[in-house]
Amino acid sequence: AQSVTQLGSHVSVSEGALVLLRCNYSSSVPPYLFWYVQYPNQGLQLLLKYTTGATLVKGINGFEAEFKKSETSFHLTKPSAHMSDAAEYFCAVSDETGTASKLTFGTGTRLQVTL
Amino acid sequence: DADVTQTPRNRITKTGKRIMLECSQTKGHDRMYWYRQDPGLGLRLIYYSFDVKDINKGEISDGYSVSRQAQAKFSLSLESAIPNQTALYFCATSDRGAGQETQYFGPGTRLLVL
């Protein structure tokens, strides 16, 4: 069974500072990994995903994440935070290698961006 | 127009009442999902359906039922609502096949059970 751990339920950064949101996963099969963002009162929007190939994946709004198999991690980064990045971020893993494509989500990290 | 719509967007009901949450999609996807979101718990899968004739229980299906009326419609029912079913409910869709694993989410239904 898959599982996802997001370290830090709340992260606060200053505008212009580096954003680092941590995600570690457990999977019995080669994982597909996702980061979703949820803005207030909205649904989830895909930021980026890793399936196969290049381990550094780039997403929307300047975010990127690196798949590190040896560390079972998929941390999300952005070089310079913007006020509009304030939202809740969810890491998820999929068991797509079977007939299923169910996502298992982490508990989320709320990002606060201060002036 | 939104690709995944949910109705209602907000609902207040009383303990013991039966309610239905509806989801429709115009993306032409085969797969549909229902999740609930609770603060500090993330999203948890309630039910999922890979086509009209396929229904599967997720992690937390007790107290819920679903109906896949058509490829584009997937409804979630609470037969007898209880207060701990107060949550934010999301419908999602995805296509099948390699490279199609991204799930697309609706805007959510906020449910309060009194």
Boltz contact constraints between the chains, C-beta under 6 A:
constraints:
  - contact:
      token1: [A, 32]
      token2: [B, 101]
      max_distance: 6.0
  - contact:
      token1: [A, 43]
      token2: [B, 105]
      max_distance: 6.0
  - contact:
      token1: [A, 43]
      token2: [B, 106]
      max_distance: 6.0
  - contact:
      token1: [A, 43]
      token2: [B, 107]
      max_distance: 6.0
  - contact:
      token1: [A, 43]
      token2: [B, 108]
      max_distance: 6.0
  - contact:
      token1: [A, 44]
      token2: [B, 105]
      max_distance: 6.0
  - contact:
      token1: [A, 46]
      token2: [B, 102]
      max_distance: 6.0
  - contact:
      token1: [A, 94]
      token2: [B, 101]
      max_distance: 6.0
  - contact:
      token1: [A, 96]
      token2: [B, 101]
      max_distance: 6.0
  - contact:
      token1: [A, 101]
      token2: [B, 94]
      max_distance: 6.0
  - contact:
      token1: [A, 101]
      token2: [B, 101]
      max_distance: 6.0
  - contact:
      token1: [A, 102]
      token2: [B, 45]
      max_distance: 6.0
  - contact:
      token1: [A, 105]
      token2: [B, 42]
      max_distance: 6.0
  - contact:
      token1: [A, 105]
      token2: [B, 43]
      max_distance: 6.0
  - contact:
      token1: [A, 106]
      token2: [B, 42]
      max_distance: 6.0
  - contact:
      token1: [A, 107]
      token2: [B, 40]
      max_distance: 6.0
  - contact:
      token1: [A, 107]
      token2: [B, 41]
      max_distance: 6.0
  - contact:
      token1: [A, 107]
      token2: [B, 42]
      max_distance: 6.0
  - contact:
      token1: [A, 108]
      token2: [B, 42]
      max_distance: 6.0
